[in-house]
Amino acid sequence: MSAAIAPRLTPSQAARPRTAEDKILVPRMSDDPVDEDPDVADIVALLDDEHVRSILVATSGEPLSAKELGERCDLSVSSIYRRVDELCDCDLLIERTRPRRDGHHETVYVSTLDRFELTIRDGELDWTIDRAESDPADELSRMWGKL
């Protein structure tokens, strides 16, 4: 489905508060305030892009850098960064820092999308985004185990 034909939500539906079901891995550090969930049309438009879907699938298995994503998804790094920025803006991807043995660090990306569900029933449109749950201590242990 493209953004041009995506259903529009009423303001109350688009700005619904997050619930306990909406799980976020780690709050994204930013100077920009996060006031509301992204609009369903924005999410649907993003998911309509096959490269976005391949980025989400790849980063659901393990944290990957932009270079690694480019190799896996057969895209230029600049195309990866554009899509990564859009995914981060919608809180479907988060940035993490991966330390390296040489003392340098690199930015890697992790999918937060666990499930996206759109339901149309009895004249009502409802959507749910479930985000993956992660424990930073487990992530750190797993990361150090790979070094």
Disulfide bonds with the S-S distance in Angstrom:
none
